[in-house]
Amino acid sequence: MSDLVELIQKNSISTLREMTGEVLSSVEKQIVDEIGGFLALREQQGDVIEAFVTNMNNCFDELLDKEVIKQEAVFDFETLSLVQEEELDVMVALEGMVNACRNDHLANFISFNTRLNSLFPRKRLDETNNPLDPEQIATAFQEALRPVGLDAHNTLMIYRAFNNEVLKHLDDILQDANKILVDSGVIPNLGMESSSKKDNRPVRSAQRNDPGSTFGTVEEEEMQEDVERPEMFSMM
């Protein structure tokens, strides 16, 4: 059991590392370092990627009941309320991205979660502890990016790039993870996962480019998913 999970861990994190590196490389030239004392994103890109990989490994290690050593977050309580106000819109936007991603890849995610649950009969796996849930992946990236100290505007720009290049392509990683489990005989005839990307990707891309929207079309996407796949939500 642990060998299967560790293989999924190795493959998925390797892919996520590559995808995240491409995200940071594509946006670094657009970042304006306006905060004194912080290095530019380009100089900290390697640290961000390594922190993201470490955070993702921690998610898998916790699932396998391995010892995990995490660095405690350090807050400046004098400016905490101000930071919370400035980052509120960014946090809401990231939450919307996570919900849209989970909704968009629901079939593959349910398949993977079901198979993974079968390996851990004494645990209940859901979005709070499944390492490949978009919330876990987004949180791992959020915590890795935080030390760079970017303002809300630049942070949101990076989150949007992460959403477009990573979260929207999470089905590739989920399909690979499902294949590893199926090839090992873990509920091979479940028959729920999607084998190809949706045909309406260009529609979402066009909606995403609407300059009048802060984040894009999270609500519209969720409504479309409700209509397209009601049987999935009835199963949930």
N, C-alpha and C positions, 0 to 999 in steps of 0.2 A: 504493500500500500504506500509506504513512505517513498519507495523508489519511483513510483508513478508520479506522485505529487512533486518530488524533487526534479523529475524530468520536465514536467510542466513548468515548474518554477524557473528552471534554467532557460528553457526555450522562450517562454513568454517575456521574461525580464530582459533577455538579450534583444528581442524585437522591440520592446518598449524603450530600451536604452538607445537603440539606433533611431527610432522615431522621434524621441525627445531631443536627441542631438540635432536632428534636422530642423526641429521647431526652433530651437534656440539660435541656431546658425542663421535661419531665415529672418529672425526678428531683431537680432542684435544691432543691426545698422539703423534700426528705427528708434532705438532706445536713447533717450536723452537723460544723462545722469545729472539730475538737478539737486541731489542731496549731498552735501559736503561730507567727506569722510568715508564714503562708500566707493568701492571700485566699480568700474563699468561692468555690465553683464558679460561682455566678451572675456574679460579677465577672470570672471568667476564661473564661466560656463562649465568648465570641468568639475568644479566643486558642486554645482547644482545637479549635474547628471549623476555624480557619484552619490550624493545625498539621496537623490530620487531612487537609485538602485538599492541603496541600503534600506530605505523605508519600505520598498517593495519586498525585499528579502525578509524584513521583519514581519510583514504580513503573512508570508508563507511559513516562517519559522514559528509564529504564534499558533498557526493552524496545526502544525506538527508538534506542538508542545515543547519546542526547543527554547532554551534560555535566550531572552532578547534583552539587550541593554540599549535603552533609548536615552538620548539627551533631553533633559528637561528644558522646556521653553522658559526663556527669561523675559519678563515683562517690565517695562518702565511704567509704574502705576500712575505717575504724574501725567503721562500723555496717553494712557490706555483708552480713556473715553474718547479722546480726539481721534485716535487711530481707528477705533471702532466705527465712529461716524463716517470717516473718510472711506473706509473699506466696506461699508455696509452694502452699497450697490454692487461692488465687485463680488462679495460673498453670495449675494442673491443671484447674480448672473452665473456664477460657477455652479450653484445648486441647480439652476435651470439646465445648464449643460449636462450635468450628471443625470438628471431625470430624463432628458431627451435621449441621451445615449442608452440608458437602460431600457427605455421604451422602444427605441429604434432596433435594438438587437435582442429583443425579448426572447424570441424562440431559441437562439443559440445560448443565451444566458440561462434560461430555464433548463435546457438540456445539460449544460455543464454543471449547474448547481445540483441537479437531480443525481447525476452520476457521482459528483464529488461527495454528496451526502451519503451515498451508499457505501463509501469508503470509511465513513466516520459514524457508525451507528449510534454512538453515545453522544454525538454532538448534533446541534441543529445549526445548519449553515444558512445564512441569509446575506443581505446586503451589508451587514455590519461586520462580518468576519470572512466573507468570501474574498480571497486576495485579488480576483480578477473582476470584482464588481467595480463599476466606474467610480463609485464614491471612494473606494479604497485607493484606486489609481490616482484620482484627482487630488485626494488629500495628501498622498505621498508626494505629488508634484508641488502642491501648495506649500507644504512644509519645507521642501528643498529650496524653493524659490524665495521664501520669506527673508532669509539672512541678507539677500542682495540689497534690500531696502528700497525697492522701486516705489514710486508713487502709485496712486490708484489707477491713473490713466494708463501708464505703461504696464502695470500688472494686468489690467483687463485686456490689453492688447495681446499679451503673451498667453493669457488663458484662452482667448479666442483662437489663437494659432494652435494651441494644444488641443482644443476641442476639434478643430477642423482636421488636424493631421493625426491625432491619436484616438480620441474618443469616438469620432465618427468612423474610424476603421477598426474598432475593437472587435468586430465580428471576425476579422482575420485571425486574431489571437485566440478567440473563443473556439473557432473551428479547428485550429491546430490542437488546442487542448482537448476538445471533444474527440478528435481523431486518435490521440494518444490513448485515451480511455477506451474507446471502441476497439482499437487494435489489441488491447489487453483484455478484451472480453467484458468490460464494465457496461452493462445494459446496452448491448450493441443494437438492439431492435427498438430503441426508444422512438425513433422516427419523427422527432419534433423540430430538429435544427434546420435552419435555412442553409442551402448549399451555395447560394450566390447572393450578390448584393442586390439591393432593391433597384427597380427600374426608375424610381422617382428621384434619384440622386440629383439630376440636373435641375429639377424643380426646387429642391431644397437649396441648392447652390444659388439659384437666382434669387430666392427669397432672402438668403443670407447677405446678399450684396446690397440690400435696400438701405440707403444711407439714412433713412428716417428712423431706423430701429437701433436701439442701444446694443441688443444682443442678437437680434435676428428673429426667429420665428419658433421659439420653444413652444408657445401655446398652440400655434397652428399645427406643429408637428405632432404634438400629443393628441390633438383632436383627430388628426388624420389616422394615427395609429389606432385610436379607439374604434374608428369606423372600419378600418381594414382588417383588424384581427380581434374581434370580440371574443372569440373562443379562447384566446390566450388569457385574457383578463378574467374570464369565467373560471379558468383553471386555477389562476392565482387565488 
